[in-house]
Every structure is written in structure tokens, then in C-alpha cells.
């Protein structure tokens, strides 16, 4: 998400909404008994950073689910 530049306000709104959803899910027992942990990375709406964030999530952070970037340039990257 862009958490620092042009689309910061929208990125923060998405982050806050997802955080609340995950908190509520965890309070009700999580997903199949596992708690959900959220990780939000700032891509500053720059495709190269978005791509690096995806690679970092996949290769280093052992995530099970990724919600996509916001916007065509970062999604295409």
C-alpha cells in the first residue's frame, strides 16, 4: 500500500479497515484456530518498491496470503 505518498490517505484507510477485520476475526478464534497477523508494507505507489515488497513477503516472511497492491502500475509490477 502507499502509506507515505500520493495515495497515503486511501492506503491508511485500507490498512485501518483490514486491521479491524483481522482483530475481530482473531477475537472470534481466528481462522481454523490460527490467529491472523497482518503485515503492511509501504510501496509509496512505486512499482519497483511494490515488486520488492512482494518478493520479500514471498521469500522472507513466509506469508500465506497477500492482498494485492492498489492501482495498475504497482499491480503490474
Secondary structure by P-SEA (a helix, b strand, c coil): ccccccaaaaaaaaaaaaaaaaaaaaaacccccbbbbbbbbbccccaaaaaaaaaaaaccccccbbbbbcccccccc
